[in-house]
Amino acid sequence: QDQDLNHECFDGAEMLYSGLALASCTPFVGAAADKVDERQVIRGLCHFFAKTIDDHFYEYSPWFLDSKRAPAQIVQGFYQDSGSLVPSRSETFYRAAWKRHRKIYGLIRGVICSKIEQVARLSEKEKDLLLGSVLVGSSVDEDRLRVKAIGAGAPAKWELLWRAYTQLREIVFMLNDGFHLPLIIESMDPIDKTILNANERVNLAILSPIGRTHYSRALME
């Protein structure tokens, strides 16, 4: 049971989330990009992620595995008193989360890549670095991360796959908040005078998940 976390409520959640994803994406899938109002795409996906993921905490837990919403008998033993995951149970948790979203991953990523102009004009390599890329196999255990998105690192397989999924949420929320996509820089020389010029100036970095626009908004205001 601990490996798969099988429970009938998970089956129901997967069907519900799949239905919500189809409702959010299907109207745009077959339409030409220039006939699509990308604001509706972005807003629709934001609503979808808000209804399915608790994005207020690091884990980005699906609501059916959330410590504040899920039945106690399901999540008992997964969360510490502080509300964070028990480290020894985290991979079981993330496997369950990924397993119930893997079937809609490609649909959502495809809509983002083809119907949102800022993303669509990127090269395939840039899309992979921005969003990540997962090869979804015939079963959950065959799934593997092909490219890790910048900023979506994790210590083990199942969290990496879950971060690839939640990276999709990050990008649409950033765009919905009125910000452009970040510059995509695969690597850099910190002393390059055209970039950081670290030998001659101090660079201040504010590090946060890519979809968190609190600092950007504060600096702008």
N, C-alpha and C positions, 0 to 999 in steps of 0.2 A: 504493500500500500504506500509506503513512504517513497518508493521510486516513482510511481505514477500519480499518486494523490488522486486516485479515481474516486469520484463522488458524483452523484446524480445532479447536484447543483452546478457542477463544472460543465456537464453536458448542456444543461439549460443555458448557462452563461455563454458557452461557445456558440450556441444557436442564436441567442439574442445578439451577441456582438457581431456575428456574421451577417445577420439581417440588417443591423444598423450600418455596417460597412457597405453592404450592397446598396442600401438606400442613399448613402452619402456619395457613392462613386458611380453607380450605374448610369445616372442621367448624363454623365460626361464622357463615359468610356468610348462610345461610338461616334461622338461628335468631333468635327474638325476643330483643332486648337483655336483657330481664329473665330470660331462661332461660339466659343465658351467664355462666359464671364468668369475669369479666374478668381474674382472676389467671392463668388458663390462657392467655388471649389474650396478655397481656403477656409471660408467661414463654415462650410459644411463639415470639413474634416476636423476643424477645431471643436465643433459641437460633438462630433463622434468621439474624439479623444477625451473630452471633458466628461462624457457620460460613461466611459469605460475604464479610465485610469485615474488613480489618485496621484496627481502630480505635485502634491505639496511636500512629499518626503522623498528621500534619496532613492528608495526602492522602485518608485513609480509602480506600485502594486496595482494589479487589476482590482476593481472593486470587489469581486467575489473572493479575493484573497486578502482583502484589506483588514487590518486589525480593528478598525472602527466600524466596519460594515458587515463583514462575513460572519457566519455562525461561529460561535466560540469553539464548538467541537471540531471545526475544520482547521482553524488557525492556531489552536492551542499548541504551545510548544515551539512555535515559529518566531514569536516576538518576545524580546526582552521587556522588562518593566519600562524601559525608556522609550519603547515603541519601535526600536530598530530590530532588524532581523537577528536571530541567533546565528552566529557565523557558521556553525557546523551544519545548519539546516538551509543555508542560503541557496545552494545549488539545487536542492530538491524544490525549493520555492520557485526559483527562476525557470527550472525545467517545466513545472506545471504552468507557469505564466506563458512561456513561449509556446508550449504545446497547444494551448487553447487559442492562440492568435496566428499560428504559422500559416493557416490556410488563407488568411486575408492579407498577409504581408505583401505578397506580390501585386495584388490588386491595388492596394493603397499606394505602394511605391510607384507603380506604373502610372497612376493618375497624377501624382506629384511631378514625376519626371516629364510627362507629356502635356499636361494641361496648365501648368504654372510657368509662365514665360521665363521668369528669371532662372528657373531650374532647367527648363527645356533647352535653353541656349548654351548650357555648359557642355563641355566634352564628357564622354562617358567616364573618363578617369576622374574628372572633377566631381561628377555626380557620385561616384563611388566613395571618394574622399569626404564628401559632404554628408551623404546619407548612409554610407556603408552598403554592403551587398551580401545577401545570404543565399546560398544554394539550398533550396528546399527539396529534400529527397522524397522517396515514396513512404517513408516513415519518419517519425520525429528523431529517432536516433541516427538517421542518415543525414540530417540537416547539418550544414556546416557554414561557418563564416568565411566568405570569399575575400572580402575587403573590410577592414575595420575603419569606421568613420573617424575623422579627427575629433577627439574629445569624447569618444564613446568606448573607452577602454574598460576592461574588467579583468579580474584574476583568473576566471575559469570559463569553460565553454558555454554553459547555459546562461550565465549573466551576460556574456558577450552577445549571444543571440537576442536576448531580451533588450539589450541596449541598442542593437541595430533596429529593432522594432520601434522603441521609444524615440529614437533619433528622428523618425518621421514626424512624430508629434512635435518635437522641438522646432523643426523647420517651419511647419505651418503656423505654429503659434508666433514665431518671430515675424513672419510675414504679416500675420493678422494684426500684430501690434504696430505695424507701419514701418518696420525696419527692413533694409535691404539684406540680402544674403551676405554673410561674411566673406572676406577675401579667403581664398583657398590656397594655402601655401604648404606644399608637402614637406619642404625642408628649407632651412635658411642658414646663412652664415651670420652669426650675431654681430660681427664687426664690419659687415658690409655697410658702407656709408649710405647706400640707397635704401637700406631697410632699417635695422635697429641702430647701426652706428654705435655699438656698445662701448667702444674705446673712447668716445668723445662726448657721450651724453648718457643721462640716466633715463631708462625706460620704465614706466610704471605699467604693470600688468594687473588687471582685475580678472581673476579666474572664477568662472562659474559655468554651469551647464549652458550649452549653446543657445537653448531656447529661453533662458532666463533674461528678460530684458529690463530688469529692475535698475541695474547700474547704467545701462544705456539711456534709459528714460531719465534717470536722475542727472546724468551728465548733460543731457540735452536741455533739461529744464533749468 
